[in-house]
Each structure stands twice: as C-alpha cells, then as structure tokens.
Amino acid sequence: MIFVGTAEAPQYLRLDMANRHGLVTGATGTGKTVTLQILAEGFSRAGVPCFCADIKGDLSGLAAEGEPKDFLLTRAEAIGLGADYTFGASPAALWDLFGEAGHPIRTTVSEMGPLLLSRFLDLNETQEGVLNIAFRVADDEGLALLDLRDLRALMVHVADQAGTLSKTYGRVSPASVGAIQRRLLVLEEQGGNHFFGEPAFEIVDLMRTAEDGRGVVSVLAADRLMANPRLYATFLLWLLSELFEELPEVGDPDKPRLVFFFDEAHLLFNDAPKVLLQTVEQVVRLIRSKGVGVFFVTQSPLDIPDTVLGQLGNRVQHALRAYTPRDQKAVKAAADTFRPNPALDTQRVITELGVGEALVSTLAEKGVPSMVERTLIRPPAGRLGPLTAAEREALVASSAMGAKYDTPVDRESAYEILARRADETAAPADKGADAPPPPTTTVPEETESEGFLTSAWRMVFGGEKKLTEAQKIARRTARTMAAEAGSELGRAIGGTSGARVGRSLGRGIFGNLLRR
C-alpha cells in the first residue's frame, strides 16, 4: 500500500486497486503537484513504473534526494512518520518530444493513424475523409509514412491522382488537400516534425525497473509542449492508445504494471470531437484489465466528462475556491463525487482546506470507496523543485535510452519513393527535349488516302503544317497506341501501378513526338 497521509487514521492507496484509476483535483497552488510526486514515489518504491508529464519542471526533482527543511519535518511529525521519514531520489528517465530536456519521443505518421492525426490537425469531417483516403492509398501502394515530409509528399500524390482515386476511394477534394497541406505546414512550424520519425518509441521502455527493483519514473518535459495544447493532448491520447493495443490482458493484478499521470487533464477534453471522447472513455474503461492505472490531475472534476469521471475510483481533492457561480458548481460537483462522511460537511470543507491538505477517498477491499476524510498529505522523499540544468544533463547522459533514441534514423519511405517515381517519369521526356533536332527527311506528298505509317512518318519528322482530316485521325490513333503499349509494358513489370506509370510514359514520349 502507498501511504498518502493521515486523517483520524492513516490513509492508504491499495496497490491492487490502483488500476481502478484515480483523480487529483484542486485550485492552482494547493498542492496537486506534490500529491502527484508522493504517489509516483510510492508506486516506484513498490516496483511499479510510472509516466508523468512535468508541466512546470518541478516534478523532475523526484530524481534528486530531498532536503530536510523545517516545514517538511514538521509535517512528517504531524502525520506520524517521525523517524521513519527519510529522503531519497527515485530512479527516473527524462523525456522530451523536442529532444532538448530529455530523450526524444518519436512515433511514425502510420502509427499515429488518421483518427488521431485528424484531431492533431483539427480537420473537419470532409478533410478527415480525404486523410483516410490518403492513408489507404499509402497502404495499397506500399508507401511507408514515417515523418511529416512523407505525409506532405503523399498529399501531393493524392492531389495529382485525384481523378483516378475518386473512382476507387471516393471524392478527393482539392480544397481539402490544400487545407491539410496548410495544417501540416503550421504543425511543422510548431515543432511537430520533432515528434514524427524513427526510431519510434517503444512502450516497453516505459515499463522498466531499476536494479534494486524500484519502478523507473518516466518524466516528460512538458513546459514547452504546453505552448501547443493540441500537440500535448494528441500525444497523450496516442500513448494511452498504444498501451491499450500492445499490452496483453492480465485481469486484476496485485499491483499495476504501469501507472499514468495525466497532468492538466482538461486539455485532453477541451473541444474534443465526440469520437475521441468515446475513444478515451473506452480506453480508460478497458485498460485496467491490462494492469494499467490512469490518474487524471486537473483543477476541477468538471474538467472531466462524466463518462470518464465515473471510472475514477481513487480521489484526492485539494482546495477549491468558490468565487464565481461556476466555482460554486465545481465545489458542489466535487463534494457529490465522494462517499459521504456523516462527521464531515464535505462541500464546506473543500473551500477551507489549506495547502497540503486534501479530502481523500480510496477504494477499499472489493472496490468499495472509503468514506471521505480530511487528510494531511505526507511530504515527499525527493526534492521539492526542479533539477538543475547540470543535473538534468548528467541524468540524460547516464541513461541507457540515449543509445536507442537520441540519434534519428532516415530510411526510405513515401517521400523518397514518390520522388523516384517522379524522376523516372520525367527522365524520358527530358531526354527527348534535350536531344538534337532530327534530320530533315523528305517525304513524298500523298493524298488523303495515304497509308497510316506514311502519315505518321510525315507528322513526326516533318511535312505539311496543316493536317488533313485523315492525318489528324492517324495522329490520334498513334497517341492511343503509344499509351496502350506503355501500359502493357508497365503492367508486365509492375502490375496495376506499373500500368499507370507505363501509360504516362507512353503518352509523354510519343505525345511530344506527335504534337504539332
């Protein structure tokens, strides 16, 4: 069990109930970050790996030994820890989507998928449909989508082939393609290109333990990430979805395999489309059977949709202030989520809690919530405050994750494949344009009834500038035959895709020769 603090009696969070998820709420400055830290430290001591986002940089301090400050020692004495209160660092790994304050976390465009990517780009329904078509085209044509450069190249390919693709996959709107391209450009300017690429992050690297058996706490530097809430929210949703898809079912274990802390959780749900809300609800409801606990950290229970809130059995409520009607509504909502305590006016106490105090209700045996108690939260063992720049650099340099993730990999993918196709298509036409003009050949004048080959010869190598109707028909026939010949050759080499390329080559080569 994890010791949370003391009320009339010590308050604990049961490890076998931690995969029933949890909620930590409270106004700014009331102690939510410290509560997150003591929970992460508790899970780590129990051998449970954790992942948490470090919004202000303070959470990185759990990787350093705390200092015996007077107010911490006083709190430890007040809650009955006394001599049992010791300081120590937790094993930690530092991560950063931008690769600046920790090891980079990357995923590929394909792994993100069109649904989350549409959320990422804030696409409407029509644009999302075009993006789904693009992903299907990439699958059918064997185009690996690794980074944003690949996706931009794919969208150009989809636009160029819009007429053909619309017959197979549905209408491809040029306006939608343009809108997606503009969003991709904005995303790249915001640093999204750092997130997409290889080596892609492997979920198992969040589930490591140290040599002494303690769980490694993975801390994501999110201070810069918070400048782009959409990137932050989409990243967290992707990570949670990856866990759900990759981890096997384990039922209800004695302790979680991994615990997730979603700080500033309201960013996951602000303006989220209905389909994504349903996805989050489904993942949260089902992921506990994978042995994963999810704790949302935010200011008010109103920040969490009711369908998700109902899945959160362990609650820690710090102070809320009732200055506005919405604040009063939030206080009432928070009070109503607890199992009532006859000795406690929950709604009144929420507004009276001091810093480091909270109302606590956790799941007891058989999943029954305990009555809410006014609790003094225990002090952390790690440092209160961030690591220094030198400490952060040393921790990153000593991590085994650096050799795996710090160096990007750029293998052949959609961008290179499509560029090569374009070069191969353009090369014959360029060669024809650069070649010296053919020698002038005298062809005997013939009547409208001249043969097909003679007419073709006249049109290619010279002759009258004004064509007769028979000659015009011969020219059109020659072009068609050239295209079909190229199509058959391409089909023999590369199937349907080769046929399209061959047809284009035939039209390009012979079309230039036969053009008057």
PLY file of the C-alpha trace (Angstrom):
ply
format ascii 1.0
element vertex 516
property float x
property float y
property float z
element edge 515
property int vertex1
property int vertex2
end_header
0.00 0.00 0.00
1.04 3.61 -0.59
0.88 5.91 2.42
-0.95 9.07 1.30
-1.33 10.95 4.59
-3.13 10.99 7.92
-6.66 11.97 8.90
-8.22 10.39 12.01
-6.27 7.36 10.82
-3.59 6.80 8.17
-4.88 6.90 4.60
-3.53 4.42 2.08
-3.91 3.72 -1.60
-4.15 -0.02 -2.17
-1.89 -1.29 -4.95
-4.40 -3.92 -6.02
-6.97 -1.14 -6.56
-4.67 1.31 -8.32
-5.69 0.04 -11.76
-9.20 1.32 -10.98
-7.76 4.76 -11.81
-7.84 7.99 -9.89
-8.37 11.74 -9.82
-6.34 14.53 -8.20
-8.02 17.94 -8.30
-7.62 21.35 -6.75
-7.00 25.00 -7.46
-3.59 26.28 -8.50
-1.12 26.35 -5.62
-2.97 23.95 -3.32
-0.51 21.04 -3.57
-1.59 18.90 -6.55
1.96 18.56 -7.91
3.29 17.40 -4.53
0.50 14.83 -4.30
1.40 13.61 -7.79
5.04 13.35 -6.67
4.35 11.38 -3.49
2.11 8.97 -5.41
4.77 8.45 -8.09
7.41 7.89 -5.41
5.13 5.41 -3.65
4.50 3.42 -6.80
8.22 3.43 -7.60
9.09 2.02 -4.16
6.54 -0.73 -4.77
8.24 -1.67 -8.05
5.63 -0.03 -10.30
6.91 2.09 -13.23
5.18 5.44 -13.76
4.80 8.01 -16.51
4.02 11.64 -15.75
4.12 14.97 -17.56
6.16 17.71 -15.90
4.22 20.86 -16.69
6.22 23.38 -14.65
9.51 21.48 -14.39
9.07 20.85 -10.65
8.37 17.15 -10.93
11.87 16.36 -12.17
13.03 16.95 -8.58
11.91 13.45 -7.59
15.10 12.24 -9.31
17.17 14.04 -6.64
17.31 13.49 -2.89
15.17 15.88 -0.89
16.47 18.37 1.66
15.45 18.24 5.36
13.60 21.54 5.52
11.75 22.51 8.67
8.24 22.53 7.22
8.75 19.05 5.77
9.99 17.66 9.08
7.10 19.33 10.91
4.60 17.77 8.52
6.24 14.34 8.89
5.96 14.63 12.68
2.32 15.75 12.49
1.22 12.75 10.42
3.12 10.20 12.49
6.08 9.48 10.23
8.68 10.87 12.62
11.98 8.98 12.36
10.56 6.85 9.53
10.66 9.88 7.24
13.74 9.59 5.03
14.92 11.40 1.93
15.96 9.74 -1.29
15.90 10.01 -5.08
13.67 7.88 -7.27
15.06 6.18 -10.39
13.94 8.37 -13.28
14.19 8.77 -17.06
13.78 12.19 -18.66
11.92 12.55 -21.98
11.14 15.46 -24.25
9.22 15.48 -27.54
11.65 18.13 -28.81
14.73 16.23 -27.66
16.08 19.18 -25.67
15.45 18.44 -22.00
15.45 14.64 -22.30
15.49 11.75 -24.72
13.28 12.35 -27.76
9.98 10.51 -28.08
9.00 9.85 -31.66
6.27 7.99 -33.44
5.60 7.49 -37.13
2.72 9.01 -39.04
1.43 5.49 -39.76
1.40 4.56 -36.06
-0.42 7.77 -35.17
-3.16 6.88 -37.68
-5.70 9.11 -39.44
-8.10 9.47 -36.50
-5.65 10.97 -34.00
-3.85 12.85 -36.75
-7.14 14.49 -37.75
-7.54 15.59 -34.15
-3.95 16.74 -34.22
-4.60 18.91 -37.30
-8.11 19.99 -36.26
-9.63 18.76 -39.52
-13.32 18.86 -40.36
-15.26 15.78 -41.45
-14.57 16.21 -45.18
-10.85 16.81 -44.65
-10.67 13.81 -42.32
-12.23 11.69 -45.07
-9.55 12.79 -47.55
-6.85 11.99 -44.99
-8.30 8.50 -44.55
-8.20 8.03 -48.33
-4.55 9.12 -48.34
-3.66 6.54 -45.69
-5.49 3.84 -47.68
-3.59 4.82 -50.83
-0.31 4.60 -48.89
-1.22 1.08 -47.73
-2.24 -0.06 -51.21
0.86 1.35 -52.90
3.36 0.28 -50.24
4.29 3.83 -49.17
5.72 3.96 -45.66
4.58 7.07 -43.76
7.25 7.91 -41.22
7.50 11.68 -40.91
5.71 14.85 -42.00
7.77 15.01 -45.20
6.29 11.66 -46.20
2.76 12.83 -45.49
3.21 16.05 -47.47
4.55 14.07 -50.44
1.61 11.68 -50.18
-0.89 14.55 -50.23
0.73 15.91 -53.41
0.46 12.42 -54.94
-3.21 12.19 -53.92
-3.92 15.61 -55.44
-2.20 14.68 -58.71
-4.18 11.42 -58.95
-7.45 12.86 -57.62
-9.50 11.92 -60.67
-8.36 8.30 -60.67
-8.53 7.88 -56.89
-12.03 9.35 -56.65
-13.38 6.46 -58.73
-11.96 3.89 -56.30
-11.97 5.51 -52.85
-14.48 8.35 -53.04
-14.24 12.01 -53.95
-10.90 13.68 -53.27
-11.49 17.40 -52.90
-8.55 19.60 -54.00
-9.68 22.19 -51.43
-9.42 19.59 -48.65
-5.96 18.51 -49.80
-4.88 22.15 -49.74
-6.30 22.63 -46.24
-4.45 19.56 -44.96
-1.20 20.77 -46.51
-1.59 24.15 -44.80
-2.21 22.47 -41.43
0.87 20.30 -41.91
2.94 23.40 -42.55
1.66 25.04 -39.36
2.32 21.85 -37.42
5.89 21.72 -38.70
6.44 25.35 -37.71
5.25 24.49 -34.18
7.85 21.74 -33.90
5.64 18.79 -34.77
8.32 17.47 -37.10
10.35 16.53 -34.00
7.58 14.13 -32.94
7.33 12.15 -36.19
10.13 9.90 -37.36
12.31 6.98 -36.35
13.41 5.31 -34.18
9.82 5.10 -32.98
9.24 4.95 -29.25
8.55 1.50 -27.79
6.01 1.26 -24.98
8.08 -1.36 -23.13
10.61 1.37 -22.33
8.04 2.94 -20.02
7.80 -0.29 -18.04
11.33 -0.63 -16.72
12.56 -1.26 -13.19
15.89 -0.32 -11.66
18.45 -2.85 -10.42
17.09 -2.55 -6.88
13.58 -3.45 -8.05
12.07 0.04 -7.88
9.98 1.22 -10.79
11.50 3.82 -13.10
9.56 7.10 -13.19
9.46 8.47 -16.75
9.16 12.27 -16.61
8.11 14.10 -19.77
9.31 17.71 -20.01
6.06 19.45 -20.94
6.75 23.13 -20.21
7.42 23.94 -23.88
4.86 21.38 -25.00
2.15 23.29 -23.15
2.51 26.12 -25.65
0.78 23.76 -28.07
-2.05 22.12 -26.12
-3.25 20.19 -29.18
0.14 18.52 -29.59
0.21 17.68 -25.86
-3.30 16.22 -25.83
-2.82 14.21 -29.01
0.49 12.82 -27.78
-1.06 11.62 -24.51
-4.01 10.07 -26.34
-1.64 8.29 -28.70
0.43 6.96 -25.81
-2.64 5.66 -23.98
-3.98 4.06 -27.17
-0.63 2.37 -27.82
-0.67 0.88 -24.32
-4.18 -0.41 -24.83
-3.35 -2.03 -28.17
0.01 -3.58 -27.25
-0.34 -4.85 -23.69
-1.87 -8.28 -23.03
-4.80 -8.86 -20.70
-3.76 -9.60 -17.11
-7.03 -9.12 -15.19
-6.67 -7.57 -11.74
-3.02 -7.95 -10.66
-1.67 -7.47 -7.14
-0.15 -4.21 -8.33
-0.28 -2.29 -11.62
2.20 -2.92 -14.40
2.29 0.81 -15.11
0.65 3.98 -13.77
-0.05 7.03 -15.92
-0.46 10.56 -14.56
-2.17 12.99 -16.95
-1.41 16.47 -15.62
-3.55 19.35 -16.95
-6.01 16.67 -17.99
-8.62 19.19 -19.15
-6.50 19.65 -22.29
-7.46 16.13 -23.34
-11.12 17.00 -23.43
-11.37 20.68 -24.42
-13.20 20.91 -27.76
-12.57 17.22 -28.40
-14.90 15.68 -31.02
-17.36 13.07 -29.87
-15.49 10.18 -31.47
-12.34 10.98 -29.50
-14.25 11.32 -26.23
-15.68 7.87 -26.90
-12.16 6.58 -27.57
-10.82 7.96 -24.27
-13.78 6.56 -22.36
-13.34 3.13 -23.92
-9.60 3.03 -23.30
-9.92 4.16 -19.68
-12.67 1.62 -19.03
-10.86 -1.33 -20.61
-7.19 -0.61 -19.95
-7.41 -1.59 -16.28
-7.60 -5.24 -17.38
-4.18 -4.64 -18.94
-2.84 -3.78 -15.49
-2.52 -0.04 -16.18
-3.72 2.64 -13.78
-4.59 6.13 -15.04
-4.67 9.18 -12.77
-6.03 12.47 -14.09
-4.69 15.66 -12.49
-6.66 18.85 -13.08
-8.31 21.76 -11.29
-11.92 20.65 -11.10
-13.95 17.46 -11.55
-15.96 19.44 -14.10
-12.93 19.27 -16.40
-13.51 15.52 -16.86
-16.51 14.17 -18.83
-18.98 12.25 -16.68
-18.43 9.05 -18.67
-14.73 9.15 -17.73
-15.23 10.54 -14.22
-17.33 7.52 -13.32
-14.30 5.26 -13.95
-12.06 7.04 -11.40
-12.33 5.27 -8.06
-9.48 6.84 -6.06
-9.96 10.54 -5.29
-7.74 13.26 -3.80
-9.44 16.65 -3.67
-7.40 19.71 -2.74
-8.95 23.11 -2.03
-11.30 24.84 -4.44
-12.35 28.47 -4.23
-15.99 29.41 -4.73
-15.66 32.94 -6.10
-17.97 32.59 -9.10
-21.14 30.61 -9.90
-19.05 28.17 -11.92
-16.67 27.78 -8.97
-19.62 27.05 -6.68
-20.89 24.47 -9.14
-17.43 22.87 -9.20
-17.34 22.70 -5.39
-20.72 21.00 -5.29
-19.73 18.58 -8.06
-16.54 17.68 -6.17
-18.42 17.10 -2.94
-21.03 14.93 -4.65
-18.37 12.58 -6.08
-17.30 11.37 -2.61
-18.85 8.76 -0.40
-20.40 10.93 2.36
-18.92 11.09 5.85
-21.55 11.94 8.50
-18.88 13.72 10.53
-17.83 15.97 7.64
-19.55 18.75 5.70
-17.69 17.94 2.50
-18.90 20.89 0.46
-17.86 23.41 3.13
-14.53 21.76 3.91
-13.41 21.83 0.26
-13.26 25.63 0.41
-11.41 25.62 3.78
-8.56 23.24 3.03
-5.04 24.61 3.43
-2.02 23.94 1.25
-1.03 20.29 1.60
-4.48 19.27 2.87
-6.96 17.25 0.85
-10.14 15.25 1.02
-9.19 11.63 0.34
-11.31 8.65 -0.59
-9.71 5.48 -1.95
-11.04 2.07 -2.91
-11.06 -0.49 -0.13
-11.36 -4.25 -0.43
-13.74 -5.42 -3.18
-13.61 -1.96 -4.73
-15.84 -0.21 -2.19
-14.92 3.51 -1.83
-13.94 4.59 1.66
-15.71 7.48 3.37
-14.10 10.80 2.57
-11.57 12.06 5.14
-9.84 15.41 5.65
-6.19 14.43 5.30
-2.74 15.94 5.77
-0.74 14.77 2.75
2.66 13.24 3.53
5.83 15.11 2.44
7.88 13.74 -0.49
11.21 11.95 -0.24
12.60 13.64 -3.33
13.40 17.27 -3.88
10.68 19.89 -3.95
11.62 21.79 -7.06
13.28 21.08 -10.41
16.62 19.56 -11.26
19.35 21.98 -12.26
20.45 22.05 -15.91
23.68 20.23 -14.98
21.78 17.53 -13.05
19.40 17.03 -15.94
22.23 16.69 -18.45
24.04 14.19 -16.24
20.90 12.08 -15.82
20.24 12.03 -19.57
23.88 11.19 -20.35
23.88 8.25 -17.94
20.67 6.70 -19.28
20.72 3.61 -21.49
17.89 5.15 -23.52
20.26 7.60 -25.20
21.90 4.98 -27.42
18.47 3.82 -28.57
16.64 7.08 -29.24
18.94 10.09 -29.38
20.12 9.54 -32.99
17.38 9.85 -35.64
17.10 7.32 -38.48
16.03 8.27 -42.01
15.21 5.21 -44.12
13.46 5.05 -47.48
9.79 5.94 -47.18
6.97 7.63 -49.11
8.92 10.82 -49.84
11.84 9.01 -51.45
9.65 6.51 -53.33
7.38 9.19 -54.81
10.36 11.39 -55.70
11.98 8.48 -57.53
8.76 7.77 -59.41
8.57 11.40 -60.50
12.20 11.33 -61.68
11.64 8.13 -63.64
8.56 9.59 -65.30
10.23 12.88 -66.16
13.52 11.40 -67.39
12.33 10.17 -70.83
10.55 13.45 -71.54
13.64 15.44 -70.52
15.83 13.24 -72.68
13.61 13.90 -75.67
13.62 17.65 -75.02
17.43 17.83 -74.74
18.17 15.72 -77.83
19.28 17.49 -81.08
16.56 18.01 -83.67
16.12 15.05 -86.03
17.45 15.36 -89.57
15.11 16.73 -92.15
13.67 13.93 -94.22
11.82 14.43 -97.44
8.59 12.52 -97.62
6.70 12.35 -100.88
3.45 14.23 -100.84
0.47 11.97 -100.68
-3.22 12.35 -100.87
-5.76 12.00 -98.03
-5.80 8.29 -98.74
-2.11 7.83 -97.86
-1.25 4.95 -95.56
-1.15 5.18 -91.77
2.65 4.65 -91.43
3.45 7.24 -94.07
1.18 9.78 -92.38
2.74 9.06 -89.01
6.23 9.49 -90.54
5.22 12.83 -92.03
3.80 14.08 -88.71
6.87 13.02 -86.70
9.71 14.16 -88.95
8.24 17.00 -90.90
5.82 17.74 -93.62
2.84 19.94 -94.01
1.97 22.29 -91.18
-1.71 21.88 -91.86
-3.01 18.36 -91.42
-5.75 16.78 -93.37
-8.59 15.05 -91.50
-7.04 11.66 -92.29
-3.72 12.80 -90.85
-5.41 14.09 -87.69
-7.07 10.70 -87.21
-3.73 8.99 -87.75
-2.09 11.20 -85.12
-4.77 10.45 -82.52
-4.50 6.73 -83.27
-0.70 6.83 -82.86
-1.01 8.53 -79.47
-3.53 5.95 -78.26
-1.39 3.07 -79.43
1.67 4.56 -77.70
-0.18 4.91 -74.42
-1.56 1.37 -74.57
1.87 -0.04 -75.47
3.39 1.70 -72.46
0.53 0.42 -70.29
1.09 -3.21 -71.32
4.84 -2.92 -70.75
4.32 -1.33 -67.30
1.75 -3.98 -66.34
4.18 -6.74 -67.20
6.80 -5.14 -64.97
4.85 -3.75 -62.04
1.18 -4.74 -62.16
-1.55 -2.06 -61.96
0.78 0.64 -60.62
3.26 -0.15 -63.39
0.47 0.12 -65.97
-0.34 3.63 -64.82
3.31 4.65 -64.96
3.76 2.98 -68.36
0.71 4.70 -69.78
2.04 8.05 -68.61
5.47 7.29 -70.10
3.92 6.29 -73.43
1.84 9.43 -73.62
4.80 11.55 -72.57
7.29 10.12 -75.06
5.09 9.73 -78.11
2.87 12.66 -77.26
5.86 15.00 -77.51
6.89 13.47 -80.83
3.41 13.59 -82.33
2.48 17.06 -81.04
2.05 19.62 -83.88
0 1
1 2
2 3
3 4
4 5
5 6
6 7
7 8
8 9
9 10
10 11
11 12
12 13
13 14
14 15
15 16
16 17
17 18
18 19
19 20
20 21
21 22
22 23
23 24
24 25
25 26
26 27
27 28
28 29
29 30
30 31
31 32
32 33
33 34
34 35
35 36
36 37
37 38
38 39
39 40
40 41
41 42
42 43
43 44
44 45
45 46
46 47
47 48
48 49
49 50
50 51
51 52
52 53
53 54
54 55
55 56
56 57
57 58
58 59
59 60
60 61
61 62
62 63
63 64
64 65
65 66
66 67
67 68
68 69
69 70
70 71
71 72
72 73
73 74
74 75
75 76
76 77
77 78
78 79
79 80
80 81
81 82
82 83
83 84
84 85
85 86
86 87
87 88
88 89
89 90
90 91
91 92
92 93
93 94
94 95
95 96
96 97
97 98
98 99
99 100
100 101
101 102
102 103
103 104
104 105
105 106
106 107
107 108
108 109
109 110
110 111
111 112
112 113
113 114
114 115
115 116
116 117
117 118
118 119
119 120
120 121
121 122
122 123
123 124
124 125
125 126
126 127
127 128
128 129
129 130
130 131
131 132
132 133
133 134
134 135
135 136
136 137
137 138
138 139
139 140
140 141
141 142
142 143
143 144
144 145
145 146
146 147
147 148
148 149
149 150
150 151
151 152
152 153
153 154
154 155
155 156
156 157
157 158
158 159
159 160
160 161
161 162
162 163
163 164
164 165
165 166
166 167
167 168
168 169
169 170
170 171
171 172
172 173
173 174
174 175
175 176
176 177
177 178
178 179
179 180
180 181
181 182
182 183
183 184
184 185
185 186
186 187
187 188
188 189
189 190
190 191
191 192
192 193
193 194
194 195
195 196
196 197
197 198
198 199
199 200
200 201
201 202
202 203
203 204
204 205
205 206
206 207
207 208
208 209
209 210
210 211
211 212
212 213
213 214
214 215
215 216
216 217
217 218
218 219
219 220
220 221
221 222
222 223
223 224
224 225
225 226
226 227
227 228
228 229
229 230
230 231
231 232
232 233
233 234
234 235
235 236
236 237
237 238
238 239
239 240
240 241
241 242
242 243
243 244
244 245
245 246
246 247
247 248
248 249
249 250
250 251
251 252
252 253
253 254
254 255
255 256
256 257
257 258
258 259
259 260
260 261
261 262
262 263
263 264
264 265
265 266
266 267
267 268
268 269
269 270
270 271
271 272
272 273
273 274
274 275
275 276
276 277
277 278
278 279
279 280
280 281
281 282
282 283
283 284
284 285
285 286
286 287
287 288
288 289
289 290
290 291
291 292
292 293
293 294
294 295
295 296
296 297
297 298
298 299
299 300
300 301
301 302
302 303
303 304
304 305
305 306
306 307
307 308
308 309
309 310
310 311
311 312
312 313
313 314
314 315
315 316
316 317
317 318
318 319
319 320
320 321
321 322
322 323
323 324
324 325
325 326
326 327
327 328
328 329
329 330
330 331
331 332
332 333
333 334
334 335
335 336
336 337
337 338
338 339
339 340
340 341
341 342
342 343
343 344
344 345
345 346
346 347
347 348
348 349
349 350
350 351
351 352
352 353
353 354
354 355
355 356
356 357
357 358
358 359
359 360
360 361
361 362
362 363
363 364
364 365
365 366
366 367
367 368
368 369
369 370
370 371
371 372
372 373
373 374
374 375
375 376
376 377
377 378
378 379
379 380
380 381
381 382
382 383
383 384
384 385
385 386
386 387
387 388
388 389
389 390
390 391
391 392
392 393
393 394
394 395
395 396
396 397
397 398
398 399
399 400
400 401
401 402
402 403
403 404
404 405
405 406
406 407
407 408
408 409
409 410
410 411
411 412
412 413
413 414
414 415
415 416
416 417
417 418
418 419
419 420
420 421
421 422
422 423
423 424
424 425
425 426
426 427
427 428
428 429
429 430
430 431
431 432
432 433
433 434
434 435
435 436
436 437
437 438
438 439
439 440
440 441
441 442
442 443
443 444
444 445
445 446
446 447
447 448
448 449
449 450
450 451
451 452
452 453
453 454
454 455
455 456
456 457
457 458
458 459
459 460
460 461
461 462
462 463
463 464
464 465
465 466
466 467
467 468
468 469
469 470
470 471
471 472
472 473
473 474
474 475
475 476
476 477
477 478
478 479
479 480
480 481
481 482
482 483
483 484
484 485
485 486
486 487
487 488
488 489
489 490
490 491
491 492
492 493
493 494
494 495
495 496
496 497
497 498
498 499
499 500
500 501
501 502
502 503
503 504
504 505
505 506
506 507
507 508
508 509
509 510
510 511
511 512
512 513
513 514
514 515
